[in-house]
Amino acid sequence: MMPPKPPMLLPRRARGRLIRWRRRGSDAPDGSRRVLILTAGVGAGHDGAAYELARRLRRCGVEVDVRDYLDALPAVGRRIVRDCYMPAVQHTPRFFDWLFVSLEHRRWVQLTVLRFCRLSEGVVRRWASGADVVVSTYPLASQTLGRLRAAGLLTVPAVTFLTDPAAHRMWCHPDVDMHLTVTSATVTDGSRYGVALRAAGALAEPRFSRSVLPADRARIRAELGVEGDEPVVLISAGSLGLGLVPDAVDAILRHPRVRVVVLCGRNESLRRRLATQDRVSALGWRDDVPDLMAAADALVHNAGGLSFTEALVAGLPSISYLAIPGHGRANASVLAAAALAPWPSTPDELAAAIDEVVARPRAAPTPMVRPGQPDAAAMILELIGPADAGDSSPAELTDARRVG
């Protein structure tokens, strides 16, 4: 469990300023609405949310520009973030956990990271020129937007979409105009930061919300070598295959009947290591994850990011196990407290959790749009204001997504 988080806010400049929200229609000859989305090429979770949000906004006639926030940093800073994330998680987990906790509680570490974010501000301001709203799906980008809003250097609304179930000080900035989350569990967890979070549902591909016919499910299971009705546990360790995945496989295989399917992502060495084990199907990077989730009976994950969100939409029950340090453990704690995913700590507890979730009737996939439920794209369009003639309205987003 993560230690309690004190109610300390990040520095907030110009607290008394008037927040100016203005349309940039005068900068756009065609009068179209424009949204800039900042993601980060660290794993696939931030990108997945960013591109799904972009897809929904474009269906409403909005012009969307998706940028990798790391490209706004100097080359040295870009390499530090991109090249050090995987080794830190995989080979120095204690350091990574220390850094995560220190960003939460140690002022000097927070200030160091904020100074680092300042290096991106000039490029981000240039990217944001002509936009009606700027959205972040990455914590450091959110801090940059908050700083620019506080200084009056970004005069259009800024929005953060938290891709993690656990809120964190780097996700939340008091000068960001709107913080959106997937579930109400994150809203509850983030309330201590003095910002208002709103549950906006999942940003996952529509394919995850589609029901699969029994015949198709049987075909997919047969292709994976599944015999009869033996339970299938899908293991996801993100696009980089991080964490103690072999240990998780060994723990699951102690269950006498379970078949294990491992998504190794782009970690080819991990795939080769696991491919020789009985009752294990080790897969590389796949584009048919919705089908694999439809064929599985449970998901075991160690980070709680995009894979958990996709499973939530697909109706696939999830279990946290051997969570990676830092955000992985924080996410597992929030999901367990909200009864969204159990967090067993031993192989015996894991086997019991698998039996428990498999025995329950599987939930139906969640429609991407549900009557009366919030939607991230519609919330962002409401910030922009009334659509110009010829543009789709937030209400029309629902119809567009039902078709898509």
Helices and strands as residue ranges (DSSP letters): G 25-27, E 34-39, H 45-59, E 63-68, G 69-72, H 75-91, H 93-105, H 107-118, H 121-128, E 133-136, H 139-150, E 158-161, E 178-181, H 184-190, G 191-193, E 197-199, G 206-209, H 214-223, E 232-236, H 245-253, E 259-263, H 268-274, E 280-283, H 289-295, E 298-301, H 306-314, E 318-320, H 327-337, H 347-359, H 376-384, H 394-403
